[in-house]
Amino acid sequence: MKKADFIISYDISNSKRLRKLAKELEKFAIRIQYSVFYVPSVSQEMLFDIIETINEIIDTNEDDVRIYTVSDPGFKLGQAVDLSDPTTFS
C-alpha cells in the first residue's frame, strides 16, 4: 500500500477544541510550528483515521483544518485533502 507524508495545519476558534486537537495530533505527528504538524509515512487508511479523528474534534462551521501531501523529502506541497471528501487522496 502506498504511503505518503502530510502537513496538517489548523486554525481552531475554541481553545478547548484547539488543545484537544493538538494533543491528539502529537500522538502520531511531529509539531513543526504552533499549529502545523508533519505526519511521516502514513497509508491512505491511516489518513482516513486521522481525518475521522479531526472531524470528531472540530466544529466545521468555525474551524479550519488543512491537510497537504508532501511530494518529496524537500517538503514541496502537493494536493490538499478535502476533509469533507477524503477520497481525493492520491
N, C-alpha and C positions, 0 to 999 in steps of 0.2 A: 504494500500500500504506500502511495506517495505521501511524503511528509514535507512540511514547509515551516518556515519561520514567520512569525507575525509580530506586528507592533499593535498594541492596544492603547488607545488614548481616550480620555473621557473628560467631560465637564458635567459634574453632578451638582444639582442645585441644593440638595438637602445634605447636611453634614453627617447625619446618621447613615444614610444610604452610601455616601462617599466613603466613610470609614469601613463599612461592611464590604463594599466592592473592593477597596484596596486590600483589605485583609484576605479576601478570597483570592484575588489575583496573585498575591505574594506566595500562595501555596505552590504555584507552578510556573510563575513568571519572574523575570528579573526587572526590578524597578530601575529605569534609567533616567527618570525625571519624576517630579511630584505626581503627575497624572498620566505618565507614559510608562508602559511596560513592554518588555521584549519577551516573547514566548518562543523558545527554540524548539525546532523539530517536532511538530505535532501532526498527527494524521487528521484527515477530514472528520473522522468520527470524534476525535478528541476536540476538534474545533467546534463541532456541533454541541458537545457537552459544555464547553466554555460559554458559548452563546446562550445556551439554555440557563446556565447559572447567572449570567449577566442579566438576562431578561427577567429572572425571578427577583432580582435585587432592585433594578432601576424602575423609574417611572418614565415611560416612553414619551409622555407629554411634556416633561420638564427636563429630562436628562439627555445628554448626547454622548454616545459611545461609538468610536470608530475602530475598526479592525482592518489593518492593511497587511497584505502579504509582503514579505521581504524576498525579492527575487534572487539575491545572491548575498554572500557574506559582506559585500560592500554596502549593505543597507540601502539599496535602491528600492524605493517603494513600488509595489506593483498594484494589482487590482484590489480595491477595497471590498470588503464583505458586507453586504446589506444585512443587518440584524433581523429584519423582517422576512428576508428570504435568503437564508444561509446557503442554499444550493448554488449560489453564484460563485462559490469557491472553485478555483480551477487548479 
